[in-house]
Amino acid sequence: MANKFDLQNWLIEALKEYGGRATIVEVCKYIWQHYEDELRNSNDLFYTWQYDIRWAATELRRQGIMCDAKSCPQGLWILC
């Protein structure tokens, strides 16, 4: 069963698939296409994952894995 910490890895994977930068919509589509079954079997995460993906992005920024939102074009998530 997936948890919100798995979202960090999935987010990194999605961004790498898009060349290191993507919109939140692209990231969410990627995650849904590749991890739908895991999300459906994850109890409450199924209902909160699109909120929790934002938490994952914030955590990855804090760790220096994703670029700070202020240094990115609006609407883009970018790996550092």
N, C-alpha and C positions, 0 to 999 in steps of 0.2 A: 504494500500500500504506500503510495506516494505521500510526502508531506511537504510543507512549504519550503523546507530547505532544499528539496529536489529541484524546486523552481529555479534556484540559482544556477545549477548545472544546465538545466534545460535552456535557460536564458542565454548563457554563454554559448551553448551549442547553436542556438538559433542565430545569434549574432555572427558567429563564425560562418554559418551557412550563407549569410547575406554579405559576406566580405568584411565583417567587423562593424557594420552599421546598419540599422534598420529602424523602422517606425514601430511603435507599440503594436499596431495592428498586424504588421508582418510577423512580429515575434509571437503574438497570440495565435495567429493562424498556424504558424509552424508548430508551436507546442500542441495545439489541438490536433493537427494532422498526424503528429508523431506519438502523442501521449494520451490520446482520448481515452483509451481503455484504462490506463492508470488513474487518470482523473476521475473517471466514472466510478472507480472502485475505491475512492479515497474519502469516503464519508463527507464531512463538511467542506473539505478542500474543493470538492466538485462545485460547490456553490460560491466559494470565495477566491478561487484561483486567479481570476482576472484582477482582483484587488491585491492579492498576495504577490503577484508578479511585480507590482510596483514596489512592494516592500523588498523583494529580491533585488530589484534594480538599485534601490537606495543602499542596501547592504553591500552590493558589488561596488558601488561608487565609494563607499566608506573604506573598503578594502583596497581601492586603487585599481580594480580590475576594469571598471567602466569609468569613462571620463565624466567629470562633474557636469551637471546639467547646464551650468552657466557657460561652459566652454563649448557646448554643442549647439548646432543649429536647432532651432525650435522643432520639437516633434521627433528628433532622432536620438536613439540610444547608440552609443559608440563604445567599443572596447578600446582601452588605452594601449 
